[in-house]
Amino acid sequence: MKSWLIIAVAAALLLSTPTLHAGKLYKWVDESGQVRYGDRVPPEYAKRRNETLNSQGIVVETRAAQKTKEQLAEEQRLATLKAAEERRQREQAHKDRILLDTFTNEDEMILTRDDKLEAIEAVIRVTTGRIEKIRQKLSNLTRRAANLERAGRPVPVELSQQIAESHSQIRQNLEYIENRKQEQRAIHEKFELDIKRFRDLKVAEAEARAAQH
């Protein structure tokens, strides 16, 4: 009954409005929530949702309400989040494929991890040996400088520079070792995550195969 009433009202308005040459009628809702009809939408309602009806009172076009700045900003925010999530999923799928193509089991992953850690450990041992040699050299240089000072003789500039350079070399090598240790920790953490991910992927593969049978 309601739809027939709307059509009847619309038709009556069309017949009673001589300016509707195109046979169109506009429908909108005013501030009080009342449905209104007319041959044009008032400017104050132009940005709200409105409909165009033909001469039979049938909706032939619907114009959505103009979105507010807040709505547009929220849509943009959600679109950005969606794009970021889709990108993350693509990257994860790529990493998963590489992981499965590179290793056939967890033992291979552990072996690879240990090889990487041992290679860095070997570098650390070499650097530690270098530091020990520099410290021995520094000890000799410091002893020479102390002997000169006890004898009341000035310490040559070159000797002072060698002592300072030795201290700098020790500091740089210690920093290098610390960086390599951080690299070891990063490798260990990465392989822990990779092994867990590999295990989950294998379980998923097994479940998918089981579901097919």
C-alpha positions as CSV (number, residue, x, y, z in Angstrom):
1,M,0.0,0.0,0.0
2,K,2.8,2.4,0.9
3,S,4.4,2.1,-2.6
4,W,1.1,2.7,-4.3
5,L,0.6,5.7,-2.1
6,I,4.0,7.1,-3.1
7,I,3.2,6.6,-6.8
8,A,-0.2,8.2,-6.5
9,V,1.3,11.2,-4.7
10,A,4.1,11.5,-7.3
11,A,1.6,11.2,-10.2
12,A,-0.6,13.8,-8.6
13,L,2.3,16.2,-8.3
14,L,3.4,15.6,-11.8
15,L,-0.1,16.3,-13.2
16,S,-0.4,19.4,-11.0
17,T,3.0,20.8,-11.9
18,P,3.0,22.4,-15.4
19,T,6.8,23.0,-15.3
20,L,7.7,19.3,-15.4
21,H,8.1,19.0,-19.1
22,A,10.6,16.2,-18.8
23,G,8.2,14.2,-16.7
24,K,10.6,13.9,-13.8
25,L,10.1,14.4,-10.1
26,Y,12.6,14.6,-7.3
27,K,12.3,13.1,-3.9
28,W,14.2,14.0,-0.8
29,V,13.9,14.0,3.0
30,D,13.9,17.3,4.8
31,E,15.4,18.2,8.2
32,S,12.4,16.9,10.1
33,G,12.6,13.6,8.3
34,Q,9.6,14.2,6.1
35,V,9.6,12.9,2.5
36,R,9.3,15.8,0.0
37,Y,8.7,15.9,-3.8
38,G,9.3,18.6,-6.3
39,D,10.5,19.5,-9.7
40,R,13.9,20.3,-8.3
41,V,15.9,19.6,-5.1
42,P,16.3,22.7,-2.9
43,P,19.9,23.9,-2.7
44,E,20.0,23.1,1.1
45,Y,19.2,19.5,0.3
46,A,21.3,19.1,-2.9
47,K,24.1,17.4,-1.0
48,R,21.8,14.9,0.7
49,R,20.6,11.7,-0.8
50,N,17.8,12.3,-3.3
51,E,16.0,10.3,-6.0
52,T,14.6,11.1,-9.5
53,L,11.3,9.5,-10.4
54,N,9.7,9.2,-13.8
55,S,6.1,10.0,-14.7
56,Q,5.0,6.7,-13.3
57,G,6.6,7.4,-9.9
58,I,9.4,4.9,-10.4
59,V,12.9,5.7,-9.2
60,V,15.1,6.0,-12.2
61,E,18.1,7.6,-10.5
62,T,19.5,7.8,-7.0
63,R,22.1,10.3,-5.9
64,A,24.0,9.4,-2.8
65,A,24.6,12.0,-0.1
66,Q,27.8,13.9,-0.5
67,K,30.4,12.5,1.9
68,T,31.8,14.6,4.6
69,K,35.5,15.3,5.0
70,E,35.6,13.0,7.9
71,Q,33.9,10.2,5.9
72,L,36.3,10.7,3.0
73,A,39.3,10.7,5.4
74,E,38.1,7.5,7.0
75,E,37.6,5.8,3.6
76,Q,41.2,6.8,2.7
77,R,42.5,5.5,6.0
78,L,40.7,2.2,5.5
79,A,41.9,2.0,1.9
80,T,45.5,2.6,3.0
81,L,45.2,-0.1,5.7
82,K,43.7,-2.6,3.2
83,A,46.5,-1.9,0.6
84,A,49.2,-2.3,3.3
85,E,47.6,-5.6,4.4
86,E,47.4,-6.9,0.8
87,R,51.0,-5.9,0.3
88,R,52.1,-7.7,3.5
89,Q,50.2,-10.9,2.4
90,R,51.9,-10.8,-1.0
91,E,55.3,-10.4,0.6
92,Q,54.6,-13.2,3.0
93,A,53.5,-15.5,0.3
94,H,56.7,-14.7,-1.6
95,K,58.8,-15.4,1.4
96,D,56.9,-18.7,2.1
97,R,57.5,-19.8,-1.4
98,I,61.3,-19.1,-1.1
99,L,61.4,-20.9,2.2
100,L,59.7,-24.1,0.8
101,D,61.9,-24.0,-2.3
102,T,65.1,-23.6,-0.3
103,F,64.6,-26.2,2.4
104,T,63.1,-29.7,2.4
105,N,63.2,-30.2,6.2
106,E,64.0,-28.5,9.5
107,D,67.4,-30.2,9.8
108,E,68.6,-28.5,6.7
109,M,67.5,-25.2,8.2
110,I,69.3,-25.8,11.5
111,L,72.5,-26.9,9.6
112,T,72.4,-23.7,7.5
113,R,71.9,-21.6,10.5
114,D,74.8,-23.2,12.4
115,D,77.1,-22.8,9.3
116,K,76.3,-19.0,9.2
117,L,76.8,-18.6,12.9
118,E,80.1,-20.5,12.8
119,A,81.4,-18.4,9.9
120,I,80.8,-15.3,11.9
121,E,82.3,-16.9,15.0
122,A,85.5,-17.6,13.0
123,V,85.7,-13.9,12.1
124,I,85.3,-13.0,15.7
125,R,88.1,-15.4,16.7
126,V,90.4,-13.8,14.1
127,T,89.5,-10.3,15.3
128,T,90.0,-11.3,18.9
129,G,93.5,-12.5,18.0
130,R,94.2,-9.2,16.3
131,I,93.1,-7.3,19.4
132,E,95.5,-9.4,21.5
133,K,98.4,-8.5,19.3
134,I,97.5,-4.8,19.3
135,R,97.3,-4.9,23.1
136,Q,100.7,-6.5,23.3
137,K,102.1,-3.8,21.1
138,L,100.3,-1.1,23.2
139,S,101.9,-2.6,26.3
140,N,105.3,-2.3,24.9
141,L,104.6,1.3,23.7
142,T,103.3,2.3,27.1
143,R,106.3,0.7,28.8
144,R,108.7,2.7,26.6
145,A,106.8,5.9,27.3
146,A,106.8,5.3,31.1
147,N,110.6,4.6,31.0
148,L,111.2,7.9,29.2
149,E,109.1,9.8,31.7
150,R,110.9,8.2,34.7
151,A,114.2,9.2,33.1
152,G,112.9,12.7,32.9
153,R,112.9,12.6,29.1
154,P,110.0,13.8,26.9
155,V,107.9,11.2,25.2
156,P,108.3,11.6,21.4
157,V,105.3,12.8,19.4
158,E,105.5,9.7,17.2
159,L,105.4,7.4,20.3
160,S,102.3,9.2,21.7
161,Q,100.6,8.9,18.3
162,Q,101.3,5.2,18.2
163,I,99.8,4.7,21.6
164,A,96.7,6.7,20.6
165,E,96.4,4.8,17.4
166,S,96.7,1.4,19.2
167,H,93.9,2.5,21.6
168,S,91.8,3.5,18.6
169,Q,92.4,0.2,16.8
170,I,91.4,-1.8,19.9
171,R,88.2,0.2,20.2
172,Q,87.3,-0.3,16.5
173,N,88.0,-4.0,16.7
174,L,85.9,-4.4,19.8
175,E,83.0,-2.5,18.1
176,Y,83.4,-4.8,15.1
177,I,83.1,-7.9,17.3
178,E,80.0,-6.5,19.0
179,N,78.4,-5.8,15.5
180,R,79.2,-9.4,14.5
181,K,77.6,-10.7,17.7
182,Q,74.5,-8.7,17.0
183,E,74.5,-10.2,13.5
184,Q,74.7,-13.7,15.1
185,R,71.7,-12.9,17.3
186,A,69.7,-11.6,14.4
187,I,70.5,-14.8,12.4
188,H,69.4,-16.9,15.3
189,E,66.2,-15.0,15.8
190,K,65.4,-15.1,12.0
191,F,65.9,-18.8,11.8
192,E,63.8,-19.4,14.9
193,L,60.9,-17.6,13.1
194,D,61.7,-19.3,9.8
195,I,61.7,-22.7,11.3
196,K,58.4,-22.1,13.1
197,R,56.9,-20.8,9.8
198,F,58.3,-23.7,7.9
199,R,56.7,-26.1,10.4
200,D,53.4,-24.3,10.1
201,L,53.5,-24.4,6.2
202,K,54.3,-28.1,6.2
203,V,51.4,-28.8,8.5
204,A,49.1,-26.7,6.3
205,E,50.3,-28.7,3.2
206,A,49.6,-32.0,5.0
207,E,46.1,-30.9,6.0
208,A,45.4,-29.7,2.4
209,R,46.5,-33.1,1.0
210,A,44.4,-34.9,3.6
211,A,41.4,-32.9,2.7
212,Q,41.7,-33.9,-1.0
213,H,41.4,-37.6,-0.1
